[in-house]
């Protein structure tokens, strides 16, 4: 049996398994989760012991102890720590290691969609119960279909905010450059040159089911004399038009923005997030703080590219950018730039992105600040702040348990033993 067929059969098995859970989980079902610790993310402390009472898909109570109603299922998670489900604000479900540059040529959209469902499953089982998919990289609006299948309970996966195909200029960062032009190699993003085309593409993206818009604003990057050089793709006026068009439908715009002047144009336009944010000017950071524009660092992808580069020269380039980003991150923290956790998973294996927490701490955040960047800021960025990111009454029962104390060691977030999403258990500790 070849690997692709095996993946299809595995997906079908998981679909049956998940539907079975959904059918047996009544809306009145009561569950009590008990563990040695529970994270109170707002107050930045661990409660001990920790318990959560779940009814249907909602949390009814959480704290050191909760009532145990008659007939409630009690799940004893032993010495573990109860946490809200993790949030990754920058993922690519339609990417996998080693193939992103030519996926539009080598892999069909149906094949990539099947693989995206497997990626969604892997992320969920790793404890990520909510994610923002930052572009299908040439698979159009197929992420809408994945989101809807997850929402129906057809397949296991996180709650998703999706952007469809990201937007790029002709000859821009995600265009197919360096190939025989007569072959008409497809780009990994949708073309939009100028204000009118940008608005037209945005309207098409929303028509096809996008929750927000993803725009490539900078690239390709290089470092000279300690400074990041990256051409911008859209002017401030063009980005402002994009933000206004999204706002017309109460939606937002996120940009791939690594440096200046593109990051400044994005901040002036009032985008929702600047993803990657390798190097930001003082004025950009001031605007981000005042307008509460999130920076999403994505350290893990840079670390992965540096470690898996095809040549020594490429490895050196990636490491130089990572080192610059790490230095600049300290400035962003000192300037009060809002930070949300996002890993850019896809080009590196899905389900391994909890590494981002370790790198955020390595480069300047406390473990608590890194967790708050995930649970509190991540929920705000995905516009689910009244639903996710806290273990409190009325919130969705998206709950995980890890071995260890994440306030002391964020690597514990890579050891998720229990996953509940919407009151449905998808992963239990091995017996």
C-alpha positions, 0 to 999 in steps of 0.5 A, spaced: 500 500 500 503 506 498 503 512 502 498 516 499 492 511 499 494 509 507 493 516 508 486 516 505 484 510 509 487 513 515 483 519 514 476 515 513 478 511 519 478 518 523 472 520 520 468 514 523 471 515 529 470 522 530 463 522 528 462 516 533 464 521 538 459 526 536 453 522 535 454 519 543 456 526 546 449 529 548 448 536 549 446 535 557 452 530 558 456 532 564 463 531 565 468 533 571 475 533 569 480 533 575 488 534 575 493 536 580 494 543 577 489 548 573 492 554 570 489 560 571 491 564 565 488 571 567 492 571 574 498 567 572 498 562 577 497 554 578 491 552 582 492 545 586 488 541 585 484 543 579 477 541 576 473 543 571 465 541 570 463 541 563 456 540 560 455 539 553 460 543 549 461 549 555 464 550 561 460 550 567 465 551 573 472 551 574 477 552 580 480 548 585 474 544 586 467 543 582 460 540 584 460 533 582 453 532 579 449 525 580 451 521 573 457 525 571 463 522 568 469 523 572 476 523 568 482 523 573 488 526 569 492 525 575 498 529 576 497 533 570 496 540 569 489 542 566 489 548 560 485 551 555 486 548 548 492 551 545 491 557 539 496 557 533 495 564 530 499 562 523 498 555 520 498 553 513 494 546 513 495 545 506 503 545 506 508 540 508 515 539 509 519 540 502 514 541 497 511 548 498 515 551 492 512 547 487 506 544 490 501 547 485 505 543 480 506 537 483 500 536 487 492 536 485 488 541 490 484 534 492 490 531 494 492 537 498 485 538 501 486 530 503 493 532 506 490 538 510 485 534 513 491 530 516 494 536 518 488 538 522 488 532 525 495 532 527 494 539 530 488 537 534 491 531 537 497 536 539 493 540 543 491 546 538 484 547 538 483 553 534 488 556 529 488 561 523 490 558 517 494 563 513 493 562 506 492 555 502 498 557 498 495 556 491 489 551 493 484 557 492 478 556 497 479 549 499 480 551 506 473 553 507 471 546 505 476 543 511 473 548 516 466 546 514 467 539 515 470 540 521 465 544 524 460 539 522 464 534 525 465 530 519 473 530 520 477 532 527 481 538 527 481 545 530 476 551 530 479 555 524 479 562 521 481 561 514 483 566 509 483 562 502 488 564 497 493 569 500 494 576 495 500 578 492 503 582 486 505 580 480 512 578 481 512 578 488 514 574 494 509 568 492 510 569 485 513 563 481 519 566 479 525 563 476 522 558 471 521 558 464 515 563 463 512 559 457 510 554 462 506 559 466 507 556 473 502 558 477 503 562 483 502 560 490 497 566 491 492 570 488 494 576 483 492 583 485 496 589 482 493 596 485 487 598 489 481 596 484 484 589 483 486 588 490 478 590 492 476 585 487 480 579 489 478 581 497 471 581 495 472 574 491 475 571 497 470 573 502 465 570 497 468 563 497 468 563 505 474 567 507 474 569 515 479 574 514 484 577 508 491 575 508 496 579 504 503 579 502 506 586 504 514 584 504 519 580 501 524 577 498 528 578 505 536 579 505 540 582 511 546 587 510 550 591 515 545 588 520 539 591 517 533 587 514 532 589 507 525 587 504 521 590 498 514 592 500 509 590 495 503 595 496 503 602 498 499 605 505 494 607 500 492 601 497 493 597 504 488 602 507 483 601 501 484 593 503 482 594 510 476 599 509 473 593 504 474 588 509 471 592 515 465 594 510 464 586 512 466 587 519 472 583 517 480 584 518 486 584 514 493 580 516 499 581 512 506 578 511 510 583 513 518 582 515 520 589 515 520 596 513 517 600 510 512 595 508 510 594 516 510 601 517 505 602 511 501 596 514 501 599 521 498 606 518 493 602 514 490 599 521 491 591 519 489 586 524 496 583 525 503 583 522 506 576 521 513 575 522 515 582 524 523 581 523 525 588 524 520 594 526 521 601 526 520 605 532 514 608 529 511 602 527 512 599 534 508 605 536 503 605 532 502 597 533 502 599 541 497 604 540 492 601 535 493 594 538 496 591 532 499 584 533 506 581 532 506 574 530 513 572 531 513 565 527 520 563 530 519 556 529 519 556 521 526 560 521 529 555 526 527 549 521 529 553 515 536 554 518 537 547 520 534 544 514 537 548 508 539 545 502 546 549 502 551 551 507 550 558 504 542 558 505 543 555 512 547 561 514 542 566 511 536 563 515 540 563 521 542 571 520 535 572 519 533 568 525 539 572 529 536 579 527 529 577 529 531 575 536 535 581 537 529 585 535 524 581 539 527 584 545 526 591 542 518 589 540 517 587 547 520 593 551 516 597 546 509 594 548 508 591 542 502 586 542 504 579 541 500 573 539 503 566 538 503 563 531 508 558 528 508 558 521 507 550 521 506 547 514 513 547 512 515 543 518 511 538 521 504 539 523 503 537 530 510 539 533 509 547 533 509 547 541 516 549 540 514 556 538 513 557 546 520 555 547 523 560 542 518 565 545 521 564 552 528 563 549 528 570 546 525 574 551 518 572 554 517 569 561 513 563 560 507 566 563 507 572 558 508 566 552 502 563 555 498 569 555 500 571 548 497 564 546 491 564 550 489 571 551 492 575 545 491 569 540 483 568 542 483 576 541 486 575 534 481 570 532 476 574 535 474 568 539 476 572 546 469 571 549 469 563 547 476 561 548 483 561 551 480 561 559 477 555 563 471 559 566 464 558 566 460 560 559 467 558 555 467 553 550 470 546 553 476 546 549 481 543 554 487 540 554 492 536 559 500 536 559 505 533 564 509 538 567 508 545 569 508 550 563 509 556 568 516 553 569 518 549 563 514 551 556 516 544 553 511 541 557 506 544 552 509 539 547 507 533 551 499 533 551 496 527 554 489 529 553 485 533 548 477 535 549 474 540 544 467 542 545 466 537 550 468 531 546 474 528 548 479 526 542 485 524 546 486 520 552 492 518 556 495 512 554 493 507 560 
